[in-house]
């Protein structure tokens, strides 16, 4: 490491950001990154001698600190053999380099062993704005340029994580061998990934690394070219808090005994009036203190000129005053020893007032105070009857914690929760995230006994690694669902390597959120439906999904949805197939889906559902209902809910989702089922299976799916 550190310092001291190929070789050797044999030739005779020593065809590459893109400058010739051709190639690429940049310094020509044919892949690392150092892997050549079939992980990666990257690209089968072609040496390839990840973790000053291409064969993996680019600057250090510090502060924020409203007002229509009225009308049992220098009494409560005048401790100060007055009032709250400030006002970084927001952060850090906001609608802590917001109150207590970075999205969250009667433990706005952000909230919700599922809308992460660390703590116990807005690639930023160009914002988020076990929602409705449904569904014990439907068409669509969501349709064993056939008419269809046909009475639905729930080989059930007079929607809903409840009372808890097609009566039937633990949706075959798929993704990430062992059957 000392040699690499000295090399990097000397490159930076020269004012350069790109290492030459021989300098890259020094780094590669230090980290055991396999590269071909090579020699630096400073004149044509040295090139001829080097080619003779290496033997066989060689590659010649220009070496210049001023020409980072060798191929673009015509500075690479491949497959050169024989002294005459080496001489000609040497003169050719030096001439091309002079023509490309007449003032470029030329250190010589690199003579490199020509690697045998193999599978071209790319291994690299970049510095992501949210996650810091990430390592990348993908197939090389056209596949990586056109399809962008690349996967990312946080660096450094373990050997197992590196191996998992080989299976995470869409073209993974090529690496295993296709059409008689041998597979590559997976261990050697994974080692290249692991060593690159270790390099960038050890040296944060490295901005990008590119091994492109790496030639992978059944006998090894060798980087034909290594490109290392130093970072322009290191990010400013961010203040971090330990887990216990976060929990102590969050406990007082979410379960306060005393709240002060700075800017409380008697005048309807003002934010300070709405916040104070919501706190009073919501039934918050703690102390509520209005603060306003021009009032003695507000809404029947004694008002104080300053928060410093409030008797006793204040756990939370909610700010409802114009932006220009916040800093002075925050200073007073700091002197008072208030641990949490909720900053509702806008007019800070979101409008370009970065200095004003930075001033708030400096004040808060000086006094050990945490900031929520600014530019937020406030927050709800329903189990404390705490509505510290200027929005309409919400009081349906339940297991779902909802957060949003955007106020508009926050209103959509609130509206959805109200429309669906979703029980929530908290709704929190994050706004500009001057201080408190998603990892703080996730740490708290992971410990909160009232929260069973966390759903978050975010536009960015200030500290992606802290979020991943928090998610890894929470996911084994509770699902975490994220809607990441802004899915267009941030790859428009300048990138000096292929890896940098491929590391679009969304691609990195997608892989690393999955690495953390987070369920990513494709849209806002999905986020909210997952949040509402996941606490309702029991955790599946295995992969076998069975579809029971009253209509063949819905069975086909449900089967498609199962495949689209990464689920497995159970291959029905002969004995179970025979048992299903006893309950369905001859013109129905056993197998999977089980089609009982639309004209069957309620008893047929009930018998088929009972059989699936009783068989321990069936792990999850998808029901497709078709509206008929023979079995009306509410009859189907009532019998399904009754049978599911009966089995759950006996300890048989399997996820059951349902798709109901029919007239408007199916809407009431779906509401009835949802309230009784069966996730049901009208007019769609995709949505119930998508929710089931989300539950499975969480169960896999949490390590909760059991092996193939089968318990004894349950008597139906």
DRENVEXVO-11245 format. One record per residue (C-alpha): residue in one letter; z, x, y. Coordinates in steps of 0.05 Angstrom, whole numbers. Layout:
BEGIN
(pt "A" (Z X Y)) ...
! end
This chain:
BEGIN
(pt "X" (0 0 0)) (pt "X" (14 57 47)) (pt "X" (-57 82 42)) (pt "X" (-85 13 55)) (pt "X" (-39 3 115)) (pt "X" (-60 69 145)) (pt "X" (-133 52 135)) (pt "X" (-127 -16 168)) (pt "X" (-89 14 227)) (pt "X" (-142 67 237)) (pt "X" (-198 14 236)) (pt "X" (-162 -28 287)) (pt "X" (-148 33 330)) (pt "X" (-222 46 333)) (pt "X" (-232 -24 360)) (pt "X" (-267 -47 297)) (pt "X" (-254 -111 257)) (pt "X" (-301 -100 198)) (pt "X" (-288 -47 145)) (pt "X" (-347 -6 120)) (pt "X" (-365 -8 46)) (pt "X" (-330 59 30)) (pt "X" (-268 34 67)) (pt "X" (-271 -30 26)) (pt "X" (-275 13 -36)) (pt "X" (-209 46 -17)) (pt "X" (-176 -22 -12)) (pt "X" (-207 -46 -77)) (pt "X" (-182 15 -115)) (pt "X" (-112 6 -87)) (pt "X" (-109 -65 -113)) (pt "X" (-147 -56 -178)) (pt "X" (-206 -98 -155)) (pt "X" (-262 -79 -202)) (pt "X" (-323 -52 -165)) (pt "X" (-384 -12 -191)) (pt "X" (-389 63 -188)) (pt "X" (-415 88 -121)) (pt "X" (-421 149 -76)) (pt "X" (-433 157 -2)) (pt "X" (-495 199 14)) (pt "X" (-500 228 84)) (pt "X" (-572 253 75)) (pt "X" (-630 240 29)) (pt "X" (-615 298 -18)) (pt "X" (-544 273 -29)) (pt "X" (-573 204 -44)) (pt "X" (-619 233 -98)) (pt "X" (-562 272 -129)) (pt "X" (-516 212 -129)) (pt "X" (-568 168 -161)) (pt "X" (-578 220 -216)) (pt "X" (-503 223 -230)) (pt "X" (-496 148 -233)) (pt "X" (-557 143 -279)) (pt "X" (-605 84 -286)) (pt "X" (-626 38 -230)) (pt "X" (-583 39 -167)) (pt "X" (-573 -1 -104)) (pt "X" (-577 32 -36)) (pt "X" (-538 2 23)) (pt "X" (-534 24 95)) (pt "X" (-463 44 117)) (pt "X" (-451 31 191)) (pt "X" (-389 5 227)) (pt "X" (-437 -28 276)) (pt "X" (-479 -66 224)) (pt "X" (-433 -114 187)) (pt "X" (-490 -155 159)) (pt "X" (-529 -104 118)) (pt "X" (-580 -151 87)) (pt "X" (-597 -182 154)) (pt "X" (-613 -113 181)) (pt "X" (-657 -95 121)) (pt "X" (-604 -46 99)) (pt "X" (-603 -60 24)) (pt "X" (-653 -41 -30)) (pt "X" (-639 -61 -102)) (pt "X" (-664 -32 -168)) (pt "X" (-683 38 -145)) (pt "X" (-697 89 -199)) (pt "X" (-726 159 -197)) (pt "X" (-719 213 -143)) (pt "X" (-782 194 -106)) (pt "X" (-762 120 -101)) (pt "X" (-692 139 -79)) (pt "X" (-720 182 -23)) (pt "X" (-767 127 -1)) (pt "X" (-712 74 -3)) (pt "X" (-664 119 36)) (pt "X" (-714 129 92)) (pt "X" (-733 55 91)) (pt "X" (-663 27 102)) (pt "X" (-644 80 153)) (pt "X" (-708 62 191)) (pt "X" (-693 -12 186)) (pt "X" (-623 0 212)) (pt "X" (-649 40 272)) (pt "X" (-698 -16 287)) (pt "X" (-644 -69 281)) (pt "X" (-595 -32 327)) (pt "X" (-618 32 358)) (pt "X" (-549 50 381)) (pt "X" (-514 37 315)) (pt "X" (-472 92 285)) (pt "X" (-497 108 215)) (pt "X" (-447 141 168)) (pt "X" (-497 147 111)) (pt "X" (-523 107 53)) (pt "X" (-481 80 -4)) (pt "X" (-512 93 -72)) (pt "X" (-484 42 -120)) (pt "X" (-490 29 -194)) (pt "X" (-535 -31 -208)) (pt "X" (-494 -82 -247)) (pt "X" (-523 -117 -308)) (pt "X" (-545 -189 -303)) (pt "X" (-490 -241 -307)) (pt "X" (-462 -302 -274)) (pt "X" (-456 -293 -199)) (pt "X" (-392 -320 -169)) (pt "X" (-357 -312 -102)) (pt "X" (-283 -293 -95)) (pt "X" (-253 -290 -26)) (pt "X" (-196 -305 20)) (pt "X" (-191 -333 91)) (pt "X" (-137 -348 142)) (pt "X" (-131 -424 149)) (pt "X" (-101 -451 214)) (pt "X" (-53 -497 175)) (pt "X" (-40 -460 110)) (pt "X" (-47 -387 128)) (pt "X" (-76 -344 73)) (pt "X" (-116 -382 21)) (pt "X" (-158 -354 -35)) (pt "X" (-226 -384 -54)) (pt "X" (-270 -385 -115)) (pt "X" (-339 -414 -130)) (pt "X" (-405 -401 -164)) (pt "X" (-450 -354 -125)) (pt "X" (-522 -359 -103)) (pt "X" (-554 -426 -88)) (pt "X" (-497 -466 -118)) (pt "X" (-445 -441 -69)) (pt "X" (-492 -443 -8)) (pt "X" (-521 -513 -20)) (pt "X" (-469 -550 -61)) (pt "X" (-408 -515 -31)) (pt "X" (-376 -519 -100)) (pt "X" (-314 -480 -81)) (pt "X" (-240 -488 -94)) (pt "X" (-180 -462 -55)) (pt "X" (-107 -445 -68)) (pt "X" (-50 -418 -27)) (pt "X" (-45 -342 -32)) (pt "X" (-17 -308 -70)) (pt "X" (-33 -343 -135)) (pt "X" (-3 -332 -203)) (pt "X" (-45 -314 -263)) (pt "X" (-42 -386 -287)) (pt "X" (-63 -413 -218)) (pt "X" (-121 -364 -216)) (pt "X" (-144 -389 -284)) (pt "X" (-138 -461 -261)) (pt "X" (-187 -446 -205)) (pt "X" (-241 -430 -256)) (pt "X" (-235 -502 -282)) (pt "X" (-230 -534 -213)) (pt "X" (-303 -527 -192)) (pt "X" (-355 -579 -211)) (pt "X" (-396 -528 -248)) (pt "X" (-338 -502 -289)) (pt "X" (-375 -512 -355)) (pt "X" (-424 -456 -336)) (pt "X" (-367 -406 -339)) (pt "X" (-350 -429 -410)) (pt "X" (-421 -420 -434)) (pt "X" (-479 -468 -438)) (pt "X" (-543 -471 -481)) (pt "X" (-524 -413 -524)) (pt "X" (-505 -369 -466)) (pt "X" (-437 -335 -475)) (pt "X" (-380 -353 -430)) (pt "X" (-352 -303 -380)) (pt "X" (-289 -261 -387)) (pt "X" (-242 -312 -357)) (pt "X" (-182 -265 -354)) (pt "X" (-222 -211 -317)) (pt "X" (-249 -262 -267)) (pt "X" (-180 -293 -256)) (pt "X" (-153 -223 -243)) (pt "X" (-203 -212 -188)) (pt "X" (-178 -276 -155)) (pt "X" (-105 -258 -164)) (pt "X" (-114 -187 -136)) (pt "X" (-151 -212 -75)) (pt "X" (-97 -263 -63)) (pt "X" (-43 -209 -68)) (pt "X" (-81 -165 -19)) (pt "X" (-83 -217 37)) (pt "X" (-11 -238 24)) (pt "X" (11 -166 31)) (pt "X" (-30 -154 94)) (pt "X" (-29 -214 142)) (pt "X" (-73 -173 190)) (pt "X" (-132 -184 143)) (pt "X" (-170 -246 166)) (pt "X" (-224 -253 112)) (pt "X" (-242 -220 46)) (pt "X" (-308 -231 11)) (pt "X" (-326 -207 -59)) (pt "X" (-397 -232 -61)) (pt "X" (-426 -231 -110)) (pt "X" (-379 -218 -167)) (pt "X" (-420 -208 -230)) (pt "X" (-382 -241 -288)) (pt "X" (-402 -228 -360)) (pt "X" (-369 -236 -427)) (pt "X" (-344 -164 -419)) (pt "X" (-314 -166 -349)) (pt "X" (-322 -184 -276)) (pt "X" (-343 -133 -223)) (pt "X" (-351 -144 -148)) (pt "X" (-420 -119 -127)) (pt "X" (-399 -120 -54)) (pt "X" (-332 -124 -18)) (pt "X" (-327 -146 54)) (pt "X" (-261 -143 93)) (pt "X" (-252 -169 163)) (pt "X" (-189 -160 204)) (pt "X" (-159 -220 240)) (pt "X" (-169 -221 315)) (pt "X" (-96 -235 328)) (pt "X" (-35 -256 291)) (pt "X" (-9 -326 304)) (pt "X" (54 -332 346)) (pt "X" (115 -339 302)) (pt "X" (141 -410 295)) (pt "X" (214 -426 293)) (pt "X" (234 -449 223)) (pt "X" (294 -486 198)) (pt "X" (329 -482 131)) (pt "X" (334 -542 85)) (pt "X" (407 -557 102)) (pt "X" (393 -551 176)) (pt "X" (337 -601 169)) (pt "X" (378 -650 128)) (pt "X" (438 -646 176)) (pt "X" (394 -661 236)) (pt "X" (353 -715 201)) (pt "X" (416 -749 176)) (pt "X" (440 -759 247)) (pt "X" (370 -782 268)) (pt "X" (360 -832 212)) (pt "X" (433 -854 205)) (pt "X" (462 -848 275)) (pt "X" (529 -874 297)) (pt "X" (510 -872 371)) (pt "X" (444 -879 408)) (pt "X" (431 -869 482)) (pt "X" (369 -898 516)) (pt "X" (349 -854 575)) (pt "X" (309 -897 622)) (pt "X" (339 -963 597)) (pt "X" (316 -1020 641)) (pt "X" (334 -1092 657)) (pt "X" (262 -1108 674)) (pt "X" (221 -1141 619)) (pt "X" (155 -1105 605)) (pt "X" (183 -1036 615)) (pt "X" (188 -990 555)) (pt "X" (261 -976 570)) (pt "X" (275 -1051 567)) (pt "X" (238 -1061 501)) (pt "X" (272 -1003 467)) (pt "X" (342 -1025 488)) (pt "X" (328 -1098 470)) (pt "X" (302 -1079 401)) (pt "X" (364 -1038 388)) (pt "X" (409 -1095 410)) (pt "X" (371 -1152 377)) (pt "X" (358 -1112 313)) (pt "X" (432 -1112 296)) (pt "X" (445 -1037 299)) (pt "X" (519 -1030 285)) (pt "X" (530 -964 322)) (pt "X" (543 -952 395)) (pt "X" (485 -965 443)) (pt "X" (488 -932 512)) (pt "X" (438 -949 567)) (pt "X" (426 -890 615)) (pt "X" (398 -905 684)) (pt "X" (422 -872 750)) (pt "X" (407 -937 789)) (pt "X" (444 -988 746)) (pt "X" (515 -1004 726)) (pt "X" (500 -1056 673)) (pt "X" (437 -1068 632)) (pt "X" (429 -1126 583)) (pt "X" (505 -1135 582)) (pt "X" (519 -1062 566)) (pt "X" (553 -1012 612)) (pt "X" (501 -964 639)) (pt "X" (512 -890 654)) (pt "X" (482 -847 709)) (pt "X" (470 -790 660)) (pt "X" (475 -779 586)) (pt "X" (529 -728 602)) (pt "X" (572 -787 626)) (pt "X" (569 -823 559)) (pt "X" (637 -820 524)) (pt "X" (641 -787 456)) (pt "X" (583 -759 415)) (pt "X" (512 -782 419)) (pt "X" (470 -773 356)) (pt "X" (402 -794 385)) (pt "X" (375 -798 456)) (pt "X" (313 -841 462)) (pt "X" (272 -822 524)) (pt "X" (235 -878 559)) (pt "X" (221 -844 626)) (pt "X" (157 -815 657)) (pt "X" (136 -746 631)) (pt "X" (153 -709 696)) (pt "X" (227 -728 691)) (pt "X" (236 -712 617)) (pt "X" (252 -638 622)) (pt "X" (311 -648 670)) (pt "X" (339 -705 628)) (pt "X" (329 -664 564)) (pt "X" (369 -607 596)) (pt "X" (426 -656 607)) (pt "X" (422 -680 535)) (pt "X" (425 -608 512)) (pt "X" (488 -596 553)) (pt "X" (517 -659 523)) (pt "X" (504 -632 453)) (pt "X" (456 -687 431)) (pt "X" (424 -662 366)) (pt "X" (361 -707 368)) (pt "X" (315 -728 424)) (pt "X" (262 -782 412)) (pt "X" (208 -772 464)) (pt "X" (167 -835 474)) (pt "X" (131 -815 538)) (pt "X" (59 -791 539)) (pt "X" (30 -742 588)) (pt "X" (42 -676 552)) (pt "X" (-4 -633 508)) (pt "X" (-48 -693 490)) (pt "X" (-70 -695 563)) (pt "X" (-74 -620 572)) (pt "X" (-3 -611 598)) (pt "X" (14 -556 548)) (pt "X" (61 -520 593)) (pt "X" (103 -582 604)) (pt "X" (108 -593 529)) (pt "X" (125 -520 518)) (pt "X" (182 -527 569)) (pt "X" (212 -583 527)) (pt "X" (208 -540 464)) (pt "X" (242 -482 500)) (pt "X" (299 -527 525)) (pt "X" (309 -558 456)) (pt "X" (311 -491 421)) (pt "X" (360 -464 471)) (pt "X" (408 -521 456)) (pt "X" (394 -528 382)) (pt "X" (364 -597 392)) (pt "X" (308 -627 350)) (pt "X" (251 -665 383)) (pt "X" (212 -725 354)) (pt "X" (147 -733 393)) (pt "X" (128 -735 450)) (pt "X" (75 -789 456)) (pt "X" (102 -836 403)) (pt "X" (120 -909 393)) (pt "X" (189 -891 368)) (pt "X" (217 -901 299)) (pt "X" (249 -952 252)) (pt "X" (306 -938 204)) (pt "X" (309 -1006 171)) (pt "X" (369 -995 126)) (pt "X" (409 -979 189)) (pt "X" (380 -1040 226)) (pt "X" (354 -988 275)) (pt "X" (292 -1007 315)) (pt "X" (284 -951 367)) (pt "X" (215 -969 390)) (pt "X" (179 -1009 443)) (pt "X" (138 -1045 390)) (pt "X" (156 -1110 355)) (pt "X" (216 -1105 309)) (pt "X" (209 -1098 234)) (pt "X" (265 -1114 187)) (pt "X" (238 -1120 116)) (pt "X" (280 -1068 79)) (pt "X" (248 -1034 20)) (pt "X" (230 -968 -14)) (pt "X" (170 -943 26)) (pt "X" (174 -892 82)) (pt "X" (113 -893 128)) (pt "X" (96 -841 181)) (pt "X" (37 -834 228)) (pt "X" (14 -782 277)) (pt "X" (-25 -833 317)) (pt "X" (5 -892 355)) (pt "X" (-55 -936 339)) (pt "X" (-49 -921 265)) (pt "X" (25 -934 271)) (pt "X" (10 -1004 295)) (pt "X" (-38 -1014 236)) (pt "X" (18 -991 190)) (pt "X" (66 -1040 223)) (pt "X" (16 -1098 219)) (pt "X" (0 -1085 146)) (pt "X" (73 -1081 128)) (pt "X" (86 -1147 163)) (pt "X" (25 -1182 133)) (pt "X" (41 -1160 62)) (pt "X" (117 -1164 69)) (pt "X" (121 -1092 46)) (pt "X" (192 -1068 44)) (pt "X" (202 -1003 83)) (pt "X" (258 -953 89)) (pt "X" (229 -924 153)) (pt "X" (169 -923 199)) (pt "X" (164 -860 242)) (pt "X" (116 -838 296)) (pt "X" (103 -764 303)) (pt "X" (55 -760 361)) (pt "X" (45 -689 388)) (pt "X" (95 -659 338)) (pt "X" (125 -612 390)) (pt "X" (180 -598 339)) (pt "X" (195 -647 282)) (pt "X" (136 -656 236)) (pt "X" (117 -679 167)) (pt "X" (155 -626 128)) (pt "X" (220 -645 163)) (pt "X" (210 -719 148)) (pt "X" (188 -704 76)) (pt "X" (250 -662 64)) (pt "X" (293 -720 88)) (pt "X" (256 -776 51)) (pt "X" (260 -735 -12)) (pt "X" (336 -741 -10)) (pt "X" (340 -811 20)) (pt "X" (365 -859 -35)) (pt "X" (329 -917 -1)) (pt "X" (260 -884 -5)) (pt "X" (219 -886 -69)) (pt "X" (150 -870 -40)) (pt "X" (128 -831 22)) (pt "X" (61 -847 56)) (pt "X" (37 -804 114)) (pt "X" (-21 -808 162)) (pt "X" (-35 -739 192)) (pt "X" (-90 -706 233)) (pt "X" (-66 -636 222)) (pt "X" (-7 -596 196)) (pt "X" (29 -547 241)) (pt "X" (57 -510 181)) (pt "X" (19 -526 118)) (pt "X" (61 -479 76)) (pt "X" (125 -513 96)) (pt "X" (94 -580 80)) (pt "X" (71 -556 11)) (pt "X" (141 -528 -3)) (pt "X" (173 -595 16)) (pt "X" (122 -634 -25)) (pt "X" (134 -592 -86)) (pt "X" (208 -610 -81)) (pt "X" (195 -684 -72)) (pt "X" (136 -699 -118)) (pt "X" (174 -691 -184)) (pt "X" (218 -749 -162)) (pt "X" (176 -791 -114)) (pt "X" (102 -802 -100)) (pt "X" (76 -772 -35)) (pt "X" (12 -803 -8)) (pt "X" (-27 -772 50)) (pt "X" (-85 -797 92)) (pt "X" (-114 -735 125)) (pt "X" (-157 -755 184)) (pt "X" (-215 -712 208)) (pt "X" (-251 -699 143)) (pt "X" (-310 -665 176)) (pt "X" (-311 -590 165)) (pt "X" (-280 -546 217)) (pt "X" (-329 -494 193)) (pt "X" (-363 -496 260)) (pt "X" (-315 -442 279)) (pt "X" (-342 -372 275)) (pt "X" (-336 -341 207)) (pt "X" (-353 -270 188)) (pt "X" (-360 -281 114)) (pt "X" (-389 -330 64)) (pt "X" (-319 -350 45)) (pt "X" (-301 -363 117)) (pt "X" (-362 -406 127)) (pt "X" (-346 -446 65)) (pt "X" (-273 -457 82)) (pt "X" (-283 -522 119)) (pt "X" (-220 -556 142)) (pt "X" (-224 -614 93)) (pt "X" (-242 -572 32)) (pt "X" (-179 -530 40)) (pt "X" (-135 -591 53)) (pt "X" (-163 -627 -7)) (pt "X" (-149 -572 -57)) (pt "X" (-82 -550 -30)) (pt "X" (-54 -621 -24)) (pt "X" (-75 -631 -96)) (pt "X" (-42 -564 -114)) (pt "X" (22 -591 -83)) (pt "X" (18 -655 -124)) (pt "X" (4 -699 -64)) (pt "X" (-39 -762 -74)) (pt "X" (-94 -762 -22)) (pt "X" (-116 -831 2)) (pt "X" (-190 -836 22)) (pt "X" (-177 -887 77)) (pt "X" (-123 -924 116)) (pt "X" (-124 -986 72)) (pt "X" (-118 -942 10)) (pt "X" (-58 -906 40)) (pt "X" (-23 -971 54)) (pt "X" (-40 -1004 -12)) (pt "X" (-17 -942 -51)) (pt "X" (48 -942 -12)) (pt "X" (59 -1016 -26)) (pt "X" (40 -1013 -100)) (pt "X" (66 -948 -127)) (pt "X" (140 -967 -124)) (pt "X" (122 -1032 -160)) (pt "X" (87 -999 -219)) (pt "X" (128 -967 -275)) (pt "X" (109 -895 -292)) (pt "X" (60 -892 -350)) (pt "X" (81 -852 -411)) (pt "X" (11 -831 -433)) (pt "X" (-63 -835 -419)) (pt "X" (-86 -895 -460)) (pt "X" (-110 -952 -416)) (pt "X" (-132 -1019 -444)) (pt "X" (-172 -1072 -408)) (pt "X" (-164 -1146 -426)) (pt "X" (-213 -1191 -390)) (pt "X" (-237 -1262 -390)) (pt "X" (-306 -1243 -366)) (pt "X" (-353 -1191 -394)) (pt "X" (-381 -1173 -325)) (pt "X" (-313 -1157 -296)) (pt "X" (-298 -1117 -359)) (pt "X" (-358 -1072 -344)) (pt "X" (-337 -1063 -271)) (pt "X" (-265 -1049 -291)) (pt "X" (-290 -997 -341)) (pt "X" (-330 -963 -286)) (pt "X" (-268 -963 -241)) (pt "X" (-227 -932 -297)) (pt "X" (-276 -875 -303)) (pt "X" (-282 -867 -227)) (pt "X" (-207 -858 -221)) (pt "X" (-200 -805 -276)) (pt "X" (-167 -852 -326)) (pt "X" (-180 -856 -401)) (pt "X" (-200 -919 -437)) (pt "X" (-163 -920 -503)) (pt "X" (-205 -916 -566)) (pt "X" (-176 -977 -602)) (pt "X" (-152 -960 -672)) (pt "X" (-177 -1005 -729)) (pt "X" (-110 -1039 -740)) (pt "X" (-102 -1057 -666)) (pt "X" (-175 -1079 -662)) (pt "X" (-164 -1125 -721)) (pt "X" (-101 -1153 -689)) (pt "X" (-138 -1168 -623)) (pt "X" (-193 -1204 -662)) (pt "X" (-143 -1254 -688)) (pt "X" (-133 -1280 -617)) (pt "X" (-204 -1282 -590)) (pt "X" (-263 -1327 -609)) (pt "X" (-319 -1300 -653)) (pt "X" (-365 -1295 -592)) (pt "X" (-313 -1253 -555)) (pt "X" (-311 -1178 -562)) (pt "X" (-256 -1132 -586)) (pt "X" (-259 -1057 -572)) (pt "X" (-242 -1035 -502)) (pt "X" (-250 -1076 -458)) (pt "X" (-222 -1133 -499)) (pt "X" (-263 -1194 -477)) (pt "X" (-227 -1258 -494)) (pt "X" (-281 -1299 -457)) (pt "X" (-270 -1346 -398)) (pt "X" (-261 -1411 -436)) (pt "X" (-198 -1392 -472)) (pt "X" (-132 -1427 -460)) (pt "X" (-69 -1394 -432)) (pt "X" (-44 -1380 -503)) (pt "X" (-101 -1331 -515)) (pt "X" (-86 -1292 -452)) (pt "X" (-12 -1290 -470)) (pt "X" (-24 -1268 -542)) (pt "X" (-71 -1211 -521)) (pt "X" (-23 -1187 -466)) (pt "X" (36 -1189 -514)) (pt "X" (-1 -1149 -566)) (pt "X" (-20 -1094 -516)) (pt "X" (50 -1090 -488)) (pt "X" (81 -1087 -557)) (pt "X" (37 -1030 -583)) (pt "X" (67 -962 -564)) (pt "X" (-2 -930 -566)) (pt "X" (-23 -971 -505)) (pt "X" (5 -939 -442)) (pt "X" (-24 -982 -386)) (pt "X" (-58 -1050 -381)) (pt "X" (-114 -1073 -335)) (pt "X" (-125 -1149 -334)) (pt "X" (-189 -1182 -311)) (pt "X" (-181 -1256 -297)) (pt "X" (-237 -1306 -286)) (pt "X" (-219 -1373 -253)) (pt "X" (-227 -1433 -299)) (pt "X" (-197 -1502 -304)) (pt "X" (-175 -1486 -374)) (pt "X" (-130 -1430 -348)) (pt "X" (-119 -1441 -273)) (pt "X" (-99 -1381 -230)) (pt "X" (-25 -1397 -222)) (pt "X" (-20 -1412 -297)) (pt "X" (-48 -1343 -311)) (pt "X" (-2 -1312 -259)) (pt "X" (61 -1346 -286)) (pt "X" (48 -1330 -359)) (pt "X" (31 -1257 -343)) (pt "X" (93 -1247 -300)) (pt "X" (137 -1280 -352)) (pt "X" (111 -1237 -409)) (pt "X" (115 -1173 -369)) (pt "X" (187 -1189 -347)) (pt "X" (207 -1205 -418)) (pt "X" (182 -1137 -443)) (pt "X" (214 -1099 -386)) (pt "X" (280 -1133 -401)) (pt "X" (272 -1103 -471)) (pt "X" (259 -1034 -443)) (pt "X" (183 -1035 -449)) (pt "X" (158 -1016 -380)) (pt "X" (83 -1005 -375)) (pt "X" (42 -1008 -312)) (pt "X" (2 -1073 -309)) (pt "X" (-52 -1085 -256)) (pt "X" (-97 -1145 -249)) (pt "X" (-163 -1165 -217)) (pt "X" (-170 -1239 -204)) (pt "X" (-239 -1270 -190)) (pt "X" (-245 -1342 -169)) (pt "X" (-234 -1391 -113)) (pt "X" (-181 -1383 -59)) (pt "X" (-125 -1402 -107)) (pt "X" (-129 -1332 -136)) (pt "X" (-99 -1305 -71)) (pt "X" (-34 -1343 -82)) (pt "X" (-34 -1321 -155)) (pt "X" (-41 -1248 -134)) (pt "X" (18 -1254 -85)) (pt "X" (60 -1285 -140)) (pt "X" (43 -1228 -189)) (pt "X" (54 -1173 -138)) (pt "X" (123 -1200 -122)) (pt "X" (140 -1196 -196)) (pt "X" (118 -1126 -211)) (pt "X" (45 -1136 -230)) (pt "X" (-2 -1104 -179)) (pt "X" (-57 -1156 -170)) (pt "X" (-116 -1164 -122)) (pt "X" (-166 -1220 -111)) (pt "X" (-241 -1210 -108)) (pt "X" (-241 -1136 -127)) (pt "X" (-244 -1096 -191)) (pt "X" (-238 -1029 -156)) (pt "X" (-173 -1036 -118)) (pt "X" (-124 -1050 -175)) (pt "X" (-152 -992 -217)) (pt "X" (-151 -945 -157)) (pt "X" (-76 -960 -149)) (pt "X" (-65 -947 -223)) (pt "X" (-105 -882 -216)) (pt "X" (-59 -861 -159)) (pt "X" (2 -874 -202)) (pt "X" (-28 -832 -257)) (pt "X" (-44 -775 -210)) (pt "X" (28 -774 -187)) (pt "X" (54 -778 -259)) (pt "X" (12 -719 -279)) (pt "X" (33 -678 -218)) (pt "X" (106 -695 -232)) (pt "X" (98 -676 -306)) (pt "X" (120 -745 -330)) (pt "X" (65 -761 -380)) (pt "X" (92 -751 -449)) (pt "X" (55 -718 -507)) (pt "X" (19 -755 -562)) (pt "X" (80 -774 -601)) (pt "X" (86 -849 -613)) (pt "X" (152 -887 -617)) (pt "X" (160 -943 -667)) (pt "X" (125 -1009 -649)) (pt "X" (161 -1062 -608)) (pt "X" (164 -1130 -641)) (pt "X" (126 -1181 -599)) 
! end
